[in-house]
Amino acid sequence: MSTTTALQFYQLSRYGSFLLISVLLVKFGLPQDVIGKYETFLFIAGIVSFFWIGGLLNTSLSIYPEKEDKGKFLFNLIFSLSFINGLACSAVFFYFHFSGDFFPYINILIPYIFLNNLSFLVEYVYLMKKNSTRLFIYSILIHSALLFLVCLCLFTVAGDLRVLFWSLVIYAALKCSWLLLQVWPLMRFQLDLKEISYLWKYATPLILSMLLAGSGEYIDGLIIKYYFNDSAFAIFRYGAKELPLVLLVANSFSTSTIPKVAENLEHSLPYIKRNSYLLIHLLFPISIILIACSDWLYVFVFDDEFLQSASLFRIYILLVIFRLMFPQTILIGLKKTKVLMSISAIEILLNVSLSLYFVQFWGLRGIAIATVIAYFADKVISAGYVYFTLNINPRKYIPMKTLSFYTFILLLSYYLVVQFV
């Protein structure tokens, strides 16, 4: 099993576990406003963490192959993660204590954020060490533990969110324990400010890039919180989900390919194109089927109250067109992180401005449409930079004919469903 396959399995099992939890909350009869509080808990944990976690860890993948003293590099990476993690937790604590906003689960949220953020390093360590078998085993064990803890909570004290949130903290603590077992024998405990400075030199632009690009999802959430109530927020969060297989498989492939680009660009381009071709043939037909049966799927998996989420889900499925293009993988592998930061700034400005405009006419659907348009612009600009500045033709890493054919079929399917179903 390759590291790419193992990481894809990990991401799918993680997403699938949390998706199943969302389904269970509905099936156990929790009202929409309670589910909205659960989604808010995860929303807050994500909004203060997603950008620097991704920025630091993805940068570490492009730097790790060139390091001779890998043990020292790993220690300084963990030190950097822990330091900024503490800042994130402090920011959340002081915000809720001094802003006047009230969130009754803050004492549970803080330990969850700290432990969960640090535990993300586990899968990256396995990628660095190219140990796909252990990553696969870890995926099965840790997500089985998560489902066991949540099911135990729901079957014993269904509806008690405090107990549910503590089960998530235990899950994060288990992941951190696993991390310690994996990295302790590998690390050389020597703090090196030059090492940290070198890491942050390339990580900072990527962190800002991910903050700008990824914040669109969270800004969308804030817009909904402003215009709508908790029930609408739950509807949006349940609908604003791409096909998990697309998002997770594409992101995992991109992440695992970064070291290949860093080591050998010429060899990595045919590898990206070949795997993109396979992913397109796999994921586009599934996306087309899901567009056709999205209404039925949401009623079956959730209930009639979440039927409105299906219309949002159909729009987000269209992101598959751009998810399977990987110019950003090339840019990260070549440490062109400042370029990504500029492109992400354009994307978020477009996303926010269109969301605020479209929400007035199409409500929740307008926010989803704005996301698709902004992400399309991001990919076009990224591919344009790779072509005009780095002289890498998109045809070298994108199967253009295959992608164009499936894009036409997907858009046609979406149009027919919207018009006639």
C-alpha positions in Angstrom: 0.0 0.0 0.0 1.4 3.4 -1.0 1.4 6.4 1.4 -1.1 8.2 -0.9 -3.6 5.3 -0.5 -3.0 5.1 3.2 -3.5 8.8 3.7 -6.7 8.8 1.6 -8.0 5.9 3.7 -7.2 7.9 6.9 -9.0 11.0 5.6 -12.0 9.0 4.4 -12.3 7.1 7.7 -12.0 10.4 9.7 -14.6 12.2 7.6 -16.9 9.2 7.5 -16.8 8.9 11.3 -17.8 12.5 11.8 -20.5 12.2 9.1 -21.9 9.1 10.8 -22.0 11.1 14.1 -24.0 13.8 12.3 -26.4 11.1 11.1 -26.7 9.6 14.6 -27.5 13.0 16.1 -30.5 13.3 13.8 -31.6 9.7 14.2 -31.5 10.0 18.0 -34.0 12.8 17.6 -31.9 15.8 18.7 -33.6 19.0 17.6 -31.9 21.3 15.0 -30.9 23.9 17.5 -29.0 21.3 19.6 -27.3 19.9 16.5 -26.5 23.5 15.6 -24.6 23.8 19.0 -22.6 20.6 18.1 -21.7 22.1 14.7 -20.8 25.4 16.4 -18.4 23.5 18.7 -16.6 22.0 15.8 -16.8 25.2 13.9 -15.0 27.2 16.6 -12.3 24.5 16.9 -11.8 24.7 13.2 -11.8 28.4 12.6 -8.9 29.1 15.0 -6.7 26.2 13.7 -7.2 25.1 10.1 -4.8 27.6 8.5 -1.7 27.2 10.7 -2.1 23.5 11.0 -2.2 23.0 7.3 0.5 25.6 6.6 3.0 24.3 9.0 2.5 20.6 8.3 2.4 20.9 4.5 5.5 23.0 4.5 7.2 20.4 6.7 6.6 17.8 3.9 8.5 19.9 1.4 11.4 20.6 3.8 11.8 17.2 5.5 13.4 15.4 2.5 16.3 17.9 2.5 17.1 17.6 6.2 20.0 15.5 7.3 19.2 15.8 11.1 15.6 14.7 10.8 15.2 14.1 14.5 16.1 17.7 15.4 13.8 19.0 12.6 10.9 17.0 14.0 11.4 18.3 17.5 11.5 21.9 16.4 8.3 21.3 14.3 6.5 20.0 17.4 7.8 22.9 19.4 6.4 25.3 16.7 3.1 23.5 16.7 2.7 23.5 20.4 3.6 27.2 20.7 1.1 28.5 18.2 -1.5 25.9 19.5 -1.2 27.6 22.9 -1.8 31.0 21.3 -4.9 29.7 19.6 -6.3 28.3 22.8 -5.6 31.5 24.6 -7.3 33.5 21.9 -10.5 31.4 22.3 -10.4 31.7 26.1 -10.0 35.5 26.2 -12.5 36.1 23.4 -15.3 34.3 25.2 -14.4 35.8 28.6 -14.1 39.4 27.5 -16.2 39.8 24.3 -19.6 39.3 26.0 -20.5 36.3 23.8 -21.6 33.3 25.8 -20.6 29.7 24.9 -21.4 27.2 27.8 -18.9 24.6 26.7 -15.7 26.7 26.7 -14.1 24.6 29.4 -14.4 21.5 27.2 -13.6 23.3 23.9 -10.1 24.5 25.1 -8.6 21.1 25.8 -10.3 19.7 22.7 -8.6 22.3 20.5 -5.2 21.9 22.0 -5.1 18.1 21.9 -6.8 17.7 18.5 -4.6 20.2 16.8 -1.4 18.6 18.1 -2.6 15.1 17.1 -2.8 16.1 13.4 1.0 15.5 13.3 0.5 11.7 13.5 -0.4 11.2 9.9 2.3 13.6 8.7 5.0 11.7 10.6 3.9 8.5 8.8 4.1 10.4 5.5 7.6 11.6 6.3 8.7 8.1 7.3 6.8 6.6 4.3 5.1 4.1 6.7 1.8 3.4 5.0 1.0 0.2 7.0 1.1 1.9 10.4 -1.0 4.8 9.1 -3.6 2.4 7.9 -3.7 0.5 11.2 -3.9 3.8 13.1 -6.8 5.0 10.9 -8.9 1.9 11.8 -8.1 1.9 15.5 -8.5 5.6 16.3 -11.7 6.1 14.3 -13.2 2.9 15.7 -12.5 4.4 19.2 -14.2 7.6 18.2 -17.4 5.9 17.1 -17.4 3.7 20.2 -17.1 6.7 22.5 -19.9 8.7 20.7 -22.2 5.7 20.5 -21.7 5.0 24.1 -22.6 8.6 24.9 -25.7 8.6 22.7 -27.0 5.3 24.0 -26.5 6.2 27.7 -27.2 10.0 27.9 -28.6 10.9 24.5 -29.1 14.7 24.2 -26.4 15.6 26.8 -24.0 17.7 24.7 -21.6 18.1 27.5 -20.9 14.3 27.7 -20.7 14.2 23.9 -18.1 16.9 23.8 -16.0 15.2 26.5 -16.0 12.1 24.4 -14.4 14.1 21.6 -11.8 15.3 24.1 -11.0 11.7 25.0 -10.7 10.9 21.3 -8.2 13.8 20.8 -6.3 12.6 23.9 -6.0 9.1 22.5 -4.5 10.5 19.3 -2.0 12.6 21.2 -0.9 9.5 23.2 -0.4 7.7 19.9 1.7 10.7 18.7 4.0 10.5 21.7 4.6 6.8 21.1 5.5 7.4 17.5 7.7 10.5 17.8 9.5 10.1 21.1 12.1 7.6 19.7 12.6 9.7 16.6 13.3 13.1 18.1 16.5 14.7 19.0 15.7 17.2 21.7 17.6 20.3 20.6 15.9 23.6 20.2 17.3 25.4 17.1 16.1 28.9 16.4 17.6 28.8 12.9 15.7 25.6 12.1 12.5 27.2 13.4 13.2 30.4 11.4 13.8 28.3 8.2 10.5 26.5 8.7 8.5 29.6 9.3 10.1 31.4 6.3 8.2 29.1 4.0 5.3 28.2 6.3 4.2 31.8 7.0 3.1 32.6 3.4 1.3 29.2 3.2 -0.4 29.8 6.5 -1.6 33.1 5.3 -2.7 31.5 2.0 -4.7 28.8 3.8 -6.1 31.4 6.2 -7.3 33.5 3.2 -8.6 30.6 1.1 -10.0 28.4 3.9 -11.5 31.2 5.8 -14.2 31.4 3.1 -16.0 28.5 4.7 -15.9 30.1 8.1 -16.8 33.5 6.9 -19.8 31.9 5.2 -20.7 30.5 8.6 -20.4 33.9 10.2 -22.6 35.4 7.4 -25.2 32.8 8.1 -25.0 33.4 11.8 -25.7 37.0 11.1 -28.6 36.6 8.6 -30.2 33.4 9.9 -30.8 31.4 13.1 -29.2 28.1 14.5 -31.6 25.9 12.5 -30.5 27.6 9.2 -26.9 27.2 10.3 -27.4 23.4 10.8 -29.1 23.2 7.4 -26.2 25.0 5.8 -23.5 22.9 7.6 -25.3 19.7 6.6 -25.6 20.8 3.0 -22.3 22.6 2.6 -20.5 19.3 2.2 -18.7 18.2 -0.9 -18.7 14.6 -1.8 -16.4 13.3 0.9 -14.6 11.0 -1.4 -13.7 13.9 -3.7 -12.5 16.3 -1.1 -10.5 13.8 1.0 -9.0 11.7 -1.8 -8.0 14.9 -3.7 -6.5 16.6 -0.6 -4.7 13.4 0.4 -3.2 12.9 -3.0 -2.1 16.5 -3.1 -0.5 16.3 0.4 1.3 13.0 -0.3 2.6 14.3 -3.6 4.3 17.4 -2.2 7.5 15.5 -1.2 7.6 14.0 -4.7 7.5 17.4 -6.3 10.2 18.7 -3.9 12.5 15.8 -4.7 12.0 15.6 -8.5 9.7 18.0 -10.4 10.0 16.3 -13.9 9.2 12.9 -12.6 6.3 14.1 -10.5 4.4 15.8 -13.4 3.5 12.6 -15.2 2.7 11.0 -11.8 0.2 13.8 -11.1 -1.4 13.6 -14.5 -1.7 9.8 -14.4 -3.4 9.8 -11.0 -5.6 12.7 -11.9 -6.9 10.7 -14.9 -7.7 7.8 -12.6 -9.4 10.0 -10.0 -11.5 11.7 -12.7 -12.8 8.4 -14.0 -13.6 7.3 -10.4 -15.1 10.5 -8.9 -17.0 12.2 -11.6 -19.5 9.3 -12.2 -20.1 9.1 -8.5 -20.7 12.9 -8.4 -23.1 12.7 -11.3 -25.1 10.0 -9.6 -25.3 11.9 -6.3 -26.6 15.0 -8.1 -29.4 12.9 -9.5 -30.4 11.4 -6.2 -29.5 14.1 -3.7 -33.0 14.9 -2.6 -33.8 11.2 -1.9 -30.4 10.8 -0.2 -30.9 13.6 2.3 -34.4 12.5 3.2 -33.2 8.9 3.7 -30.0 9.6 5.6 -31.4 12.5 7.7 -35.1 13.5 7.4 -37.5 15.9 5.6 -36.3 18.9 7.7 -32.9 18.7 5.9 -34.3 18.6 2.4 -33.2 22.1 1.8 -29.6 21.0 2.5 -29.8 18.8 -0.6 -29.9 21.9 -2.9 -26.7 23.2 -1.3 -25.1 19.8 -1.6 -25.7 19.7 -5.3 -23.9 23.1 -5.7 -20.9 22.0 -3.7 -20.6 18.8 -5.7 -19.6 21.0 -8.7 -16.3 21.7 -6.9 -15.1 18.3 -8.1 -14.3 20.0 -11.4 -11.5 22.0 -9.7 -10.5 19.7 -6.9 -8.9 17.4 -9.4 -6.6 20.0 -10.8 -3.3 20.3 -8.8 -1.3 23.4 -9.6 -1.1 24.2 -5.9 0.7 20.9 -5.3 3.4 22.0 -7.6 3.6 25.5 -6.0 3.9 24.1 -2.5 6.5 21.5 -3.5 8.6 24.2 -5.1 8.2 26.4 -2.0 6.3 29.1 -4.0 4.2 29.8 -1.0 4.2 33.6 -1.4 2.4 33.2 -4.7 -0.2 31.0 -3.1 -0.8 33.7 -0.5 -1.5 36.3 -3.2 -3.9 34.0 -5.1 -5.7 33.1 -1.9 -6.2 36.8 -1.2 -8.0 37.2 -4.5 -10.1 34.1 -3.8 -11.3 35.2 -0.4 -12.1 38.7 -1.6 -14.2 37.3 -4.4 -15.8 34.7 -2.1 -16.9 37.2 0.6 -18.1 39.9 -1.8 -20.1 37.5 -3.9 -21.5 35.8 -0.8 -22.7 39.1 0.7 -24.3 40.0 -2.7 -25.8 36.6 -3.6 -27.3 35.9 -0.1 -29.7 38.8 -0.7 -31.2 37.1 -3.7 -30.8 33.4 -3.2 -30.3 33.0 0.5 -28.1 30.0 1.5 -27.8 28.9 -2.1 -26.2 32.2 -3.0 -23.4 31.6 -0.5 -22.7 28.2 -2.0 -22.6 29.6 -5.6 -20.1 32.2 -4.5 -17.8 29.5 -3.1 -17.8 27.6 -6.4 -17.0 30.8 -8.4 -14.2 31.8 -6.1 -12.6 28.4 -6.1 -12.8 28.3 -9.9 -10.9 31.6 -10.0 -8.3 30.3 -7.6 -7.5 27.3 -9.8 -7.4 29.2 -13.0 -4.9 31.8 -11.6 -2.8 29.1 -10.0 -2.6 27.1 -13.3 -1.9 30.4 -15.1 1.1 31.2 -12.8 2.5 27.7 -13.2 2.3 28.0 -17.0 3.5 31.6 -17.6 6.1 31.9 -14.8 7.3 28.3 -14.4 6.8 27.3 -18.0 4.8 24.2 -17.1 2.0 23.5 -19.5 -1.2 22.4 -17.8 -1.4 19.5 -20.2 1.7 18.0 -18.5 -0.2 17.5 -15.2 -3.9 17.8 -16.1 -5.7 15.3 -18.5 -7.6 18.1 -20.2 -9.7 16.1 -22.7 -11.0 13.7 -20.0 -11.7 16.6 -17.5 -13.5 18.6 -20.1 -15.7 15.7 -21.2 -16.8 14.9 -17.6 -17.3 18.5 -16.7 -19.8 18.9 -19.5 -21.7 15.8 -18.4 -21.7 16.9 -14.8 -23.0 20.4 -15.6 -25.7 19.0 -17.8 -26.8 16.6 -15.1 -27.0 19.5 -12.6 -29.1 21.6 -15.0 -31.5 18.8 -15.7 -32.0 18.0 -12.0 -32.6 21.6 -11.1 -35.0 22.2 -13.9 -37.0 19.0 -13.9 -36.7 17.2 -10.5 
